[in-house]
Amino acid sequence: MRKVPLVAVIWTMALAIPFTALALSAVAYITDHLIGLATSLAQFGQATSRVGQPWLSVVAERMPELIGMVVGQLILLVIVFLVRSKEIQEQKVK
């Protein structure tokens, strides 16, 4: 067995295990404190309803830029996927 796949598996596990534990902890915390979080979000919405209106206009102005960035990233991902699948097919033919 080559050393490279073993190192890749070790690094994958070293990254996956802590982030899985972090995600499970976050889900448990949110589940236990959901009522308090919802209450604080509602209070924040009520407190900033008049103050938050300018933010809504800023977000509305920036939305085309955000959509453009997301669409551009999706196009790049599709291109990478197509190029890789073409390379894999060429390798299978050889």
BATORFI-613984 format. One record per residue (C-alpha): residue in three letters; z, y, x; residue number from 1. Coordinates in pm, whole numbers, plus 50000, padded with zeros to 5 digits. Last residue first. Layout:
BEGIN
<rec><rest>Ala</rest><Z>Z</Z><Y>Y</Y><X>X</X><nr>NUM</nr></rec>
...
end
This chain:
BEGIN
<rec><rest>Lys</rest><Z>47720</Z><Y>50417</Y><X>49338</X><nr>94</nr></rec>
<rec><rest>Val</rest><Z>47701</Z><Y>50436</Y><X>48958</X><nr>93</nr></rec>
<rec><rest>Lys</rest><Z>48080</Z><Y>50454</Y><X>48920</X><nr>92</nr></rec>
<rec><rest>Gln</rest><Z>48097</Z><Y>50746</Y><X>49164</X><nr>91</nr></rec>
<rec><rest>Glu</rest><Z>47838</Z><Y>50937</Y><X>48963</X><nr>90</nr></rec>
<rec><rest>Gln</rest><Z>48037</Z><Y>50881</Y><X>48644</X><nr>89</nr></rec>
<rec><rest>Ile</rest><Z>48353</Z><Y>51011</Y><X>48812</X><nr>88</nr></rec>
<rec><rest>Glu</rest><Z>48168</Z><Y>51318</Y><X>48939</X><nr>87</nr></rec>
<rec><rest>Lys</rest><Z>48036</Z><Y>51391</Y><X>48588</X><nr>86</nr></rec>
<rec><rest>Ser</rest><Z>48387</Z><Y>51354</Y><X>48444</X><nr>85</nr></rec>
<rec><rest>Arg</rest><Z>48515</Z><Y>51594</Y><X>48707</X><nr>84</nr></rec>
<rec><rest>Val</rest><Z>48248</Z><Y>51852</Y><X>48634</X><nr>83</nr></rec>
<rec><rest>Leu</rest><Z>48303</Z><Y>51828</Y><X>48259</X><nr>82</nr></rec>
<rec><rest>Phe</rest><Z>48681</Z><Y>51862</Y><X>48288</X><nr>81</nr></rec>
<rec><rest>Val</rest><Z>48654</Z><Y>52158</Y><X>48525</X><nr>80</nr></rec>
<rec><rest>Ile</rest><Z>48411</Z><Y>52332</Y><X>48288</X><nr>79</nr></rec>
<rec><rest>Val</rest><Z>48637</Z><Y>52264</Y><X>47990</X><nr>78</nr></rec>
<rec><rest>Leu</rest><Z>48937</Z><Y>52404</Y><X>48178</X><nr>77</nr></rec>
<rec><rest>Leu</rest><Z>48741</Z><Y>52717</Y><X>48272</X><nr>76</nr></rec>
<rec><rest>Ile</rest><Z>48638</Z><Y>52769</Y><X>47910</X><nr>75</nr></rec>
<rec><rest>Leu</rest><Z>48999</Z><Y>52727</Y><X>47795</X><nr>74</nr></rec>
<rec><rest>Gln</rest><Z>49114</Z><Y>52983</Y><X>48052</X><nr>73</nr></rec>
<rec><rest>Gly</rest><Z>48853</Z><Y>53231</Y><X>47932</X><nr>72</nr></rec>
<rec><rest>Val</rest><Z>48952</Z><Y>53176</Y><X>47569</X><nr>71</nr></rec>
<rec><rest>Val</rest><Z>49317</Z><Y>53241</Y><X>47653</X><nr>70</nr></rec>
<rec><rest>Met</rest><Z>49235</Z><Y>53554</Y><X>47853</X><nr>69</nr></rec>
<rec><rest>Gly</rest><Z>49009</Z><Y>53690</Y><X>47581</X><nr>68</nr></rec>
<rec><rest>Ile</rest><Z>49271</Z><Y>53625</Y><X>47313</X><nr>67</nr></rec>
<rec><rest>Leu</rest><Z>49528</Z><Y>53814</Y><X>47518</X><nr>66</nr></rec>
<rec><rest>Glu</rest><Z>49294</Z><Y>54106</Y><X>47575</X><nr>65</nr></rec>
<rec><rest>Pro</rest><Z>49203</Z><Y>54117</Y><X>47206</X><nr>64</nr></rec>
<rec><rest>Met</rest><Z>49577</Z><Y>54114</Y><X>47118</X><nr>63</nr></rec>
<rec><rest>Arg</rest><Z>49670</Z><Y>54411</Y><X>47336</X><nr>62</nr></rec>
<rec><rest>Glu</rest><Z>49621</Z><Y>54677</Y><X>47067</X><nr>61</nr></rec>
<rec><rest>Ala</rest><Z>49800</Z><Y>54469</Y><X>46804</X><nr>60</nr></rec>
<rec><rest>Val</rest><Z>50090</Z><Y>54412</Y><X>47044</X><nr>59</nr></rec>
<rec><rest>Val</rest><Z>50117</Z><Y>54786</Y><X>47104</X><nr>58</nr></rec>
<rec><rest>Ser</rest><Z>50102</Z><Y>54857</Y><X>46729</X><nr>57</nr></rec>
<rec><rest>Leu</rest><Z>50378</Z><Y>54604</Y><X>46663</X><nr>56</nr></rec>
<rec><rest>Trp</rest><Z>50589</Z><Y>54752</Y><X>46939</X><nr>55</nr></rec>
<rec><rest>Pro</rest><Z>50571</Z><Y>55091</Y><X>46765</X><nr>54</nr></rec>
<rec><rest>Gln</rest><Z>50721</Z><Y>54925</Y><X>46455</X><nr>53</nr></rec>
<rec><rest>Gly</rest><Z>51020</Z><Y>54785</Y><X>46642</X><nr>52</nr></rec>
<rec><rest>Val</rest><Z>51237</Z><Y>55095</Y><X>46605</X><nr>51</nr></rec>
<rec><rest>Arg</rest><Z>51211</Z><Y>55089</Y><X>46229</X><nr>50</nr></rec>
<rec><rest>Ser</rest><Z>51273</Z><Y>54715</Y><X>46197</X><nr>49</nr></rec>
<rec><rest>Thr</rest><Z>51482</Z><Y>54697</Y><X>46512</X><nr>48</nr></rec>
<rec><rest>Ala</rest><Z>51825</Z><Y>54635</Y><X>46362</X><nr>47</nr></rec>
<rec><rest>Gln</rest><Z>51694</Z><Y>54411</Y><X>46084</X><nr>46</nr></rec>
<rec><rest>Gly</rest><Z>51496</Z><Y>54195</Y><X>46323</X><nr>45</nr></rec>
<rec><rest>Phe</rest><Z>51788</Z><Y>54172</Y><X>46564</X><nr>44</nr></rec>
<rec><rest>Gln</rest><Z>52017</Z><Y>54069</Y><X>46281</X><nr>43</nr></rec>
<rec><rest>Ala</rest><Z>51771</Z><Y>53799</Y><X>46174</X><nr>42</nr></rec>
<rec><rest>Leu</rest><Z>51742</Z><Y>53673</Y><X>46532</X><nr>41</nr></rec>
<rec><rest>Ser</rest><Z>52122</Z><Y>53667</Y><X>46565</X><nr>40</nr></rec>
<rec><rest>Thr</rest><Z>52156</Z><Y>53469</Y><X>46243</X><nr>39</nr></rec>
<rec><rest>Ala</rest><Z>51887</Z><Y>53219</Y><X>46344</X><nr>38</nr></rec>
<rec><rest>Leu</rest><Z>52054</Z><Y>53164</Y><X>46681</X><nr>37</nr></rec>
<rec><rest>Gly</rest><Z>52397</Z><Y>53119</Y><X>46523</X><nr>36</nr></rec>
<rec><rest>Ile</rest><Z>52262</Z><Y>52868</Y><X>46270</X><nr>35</nr></rec>
<rec><rest>Leu</rest><Z>52072</Z><Y>52674</Y><X>46538</X><nr>34</nr></rec>
<rec><rest>His</rest><Z>52368</Z><Y>52634</Y><X>46774</X><nr>33</nr></rec>
<rec><rest>Asp</rest><Z>52404</Z><Y>52254</Y><X>46791</X><nr>32</nr></rec>
<rec><rest>Thr</rest><Z>52032</Z><Y>52180</Y><X>46760</X><nr>31</nr></rec>
<rec><rest>Ile</rest><Z>51942</Z><Y>52452</Y><X>47010</X><nr>30</nr></rec>
<rec><rest>Tyr</rest><Z>52192</Z><Y>52314</Y><X>47261</X><nr>29</nr></rec>
<rec><rest>Ala</rest><Z>52071</Z><Y>51954</Y><X>47217</X><nr>28</nr></rec>
<rec><rest>Val</rest><Z>51708</Z><Y>52061</Y><X>47255</X><nr>27</nr></rec>
<rec><rest>Ala</rest><Z>51792</Z><Y>52262</Y><X>47568</X><nr>26</nr></rec>
<rec><rest>Ser</rest><Z>51982</Z><Y>51969</Y><X>47718</X><nr>25</nr></rec>
<rec><rest>Leu</rest><Z>51691</Z><Y>51733</Y><X>47650</X><nr>24</nr></rec>
<rec><rest>Ala</rest><Z>51449</Z><Y>51978</Y><X>47812</X><nr>23</nr></rec>
<rec><rest>Leu</rest><Z>51671</Z><Y>52019</Y><X>48119</X><nr>22</nr></rec>
<rec><rest>Ala</rest><Z>51710</Z><Y>51641</Y><X>48156</X><nr>21</nr></rec>
<rec><rest>Thr</rest><Z>51334</Z><Y>51602</Y><X>48135</X><nr>20</nr></rec>
<rec><rest>Phe</rest><Z>51291</Z><Y>51881</Y><X>48390</X><nr>19</nr></rec>
<rec><rest>Pro</rest><Z>51535</Z><Y>51711</Y><X>48627</X><nr>18</nr></rec>
<rec><rest>Ile</rest><Z>51362</Z><Y>51369</Y><X>48595</X><nr>17</nr></rec>
<rec><rest>Ala</rest><Z>51001</Z><Y>51486</Y><X>48610</X><nr>16</nr></rec>
<rec><rest>Leu</rest><Z>51010</Z><Y>51675</Y><X>48940</X><nr>15</nr></rec>
<rec><rest>Ala</rest><Z>51165</Z><Y>51404</Y><X>49156</X><nr>14</nr></rec>
<rec><rest>Met</rest><Z>50970</Z><Y>51144</Y><X>48959</X><nr>13</nr></rec>
<rec><rest>Thr</rest><Z>50640</Z><Y>51311</Y><X>49039</X><nr>12</nr></rec>
<rec><rest>Trp</rest><Z>50745</Z><Y>51365</Y><X>49400</X><nr>11</nr></rec>
<rec><rest>Ile</rest><Z>50830</Z><Y>50994</Y><X>49440</X><nr>10</nr></rec>
<rec><rest>Val</rest><Z>50509</Z><Y>50885</Y><X>49272</X><nr>9</nr></rec>
<rec><rest>Ala</rest><Z>50299</Z><Y>51111</Y><X>49492</X><nr>8</nr></rec>
<rec><rest>Val</rest><Z>50478</Z><Y>50989</Y><X>49804</X><nr>7</nr></rec>
<rec><rest>Leu</rest><Z>50404</Z><Y>50628</Y><X>49704</X><nr>6</nr></rec>
<rec><rest>Pro</rest><Z>50040</Z><Y>50712</Y><X>49634</X><nr>5</nr></rec>
<rec><rest>Val</rest><Z>50004</Z><Y>50873</Y><X>49982</X><nr>4</nr></rec>
<rec><rest>Lys</rest><Z>50174</Z><Y>50599</Y><X>50186</X><nr>3</nr></rec>
<rec><rest>Arg</rest><Z>49908</Z><Y>50339</Y><X>50132</X><nr>2</nr></rec>
<rec><rest>Met</rest><Z>50000</Z><Y>50000</Y><X>50000</X><nr>1</nr></rec>
end
